[in-house]
Amino acid sequence: MDNISLETLELLEARLRRIEYAVTGSTERTAEPPLQAPVVSARLESLEKGLAKLAQGSETTSELLQLHTRHPTYFNSLPPSSASPSTLQPSELLAIILASAPLYSETASRLTLLADLPVPPTTALTSLISLRPRIAQAEARQEEQEHEIGELRARTTSLLEEWYELGVLAQGEQWVEWEERLLDVERDVKRDEERRRREEEVT
């Protein structure tokens, strides 16, 4: 049991050194001598102080620790069956982490900026909400007017068709009839004139 505890402390110290190197680029920690039972508590206290010092010197680390405190389930490891083994070397993984480190600070700054944005006044929103019944009435009135306009268009089309049939086509037919009657009268007049002319010649 003691061996397991000692190995766990050694692993924790190694992880803390890697985190310090990833965040600061260097580490002041050196490998500790083999652990003895009487100094286990001292080593634990040293680990806690080192983590606290790292959190004080790095805003990103402090925010990660706070996130871990509030949402510990986010940091749970995946089950072995679903974890895909990495083919990258530790140095390559460290390079990826270091390259992405500025993104943490940039994201934190943006989140802070969003938190500092003032909330827009609610006066305009309240006024808009109070106008909602009037807007609904206006929309209903608009739909009613569109319906009335549609009926007027239909009636106008019907009247235009009736006017065209009665006023234009019927009038044209009337003119044709009058022209035919006028031609008949003209022929009758010419026949009468011709008859009178002949009678005068005979007498």
Summary of the structure (lengths in Angstrom):
residues: 203
radius of gyration: 51.1
end to end distance: 165.9
largest distance: 172.1
contacts: 400
relative contact order: 0.04
helix: 82%
strand: 0%
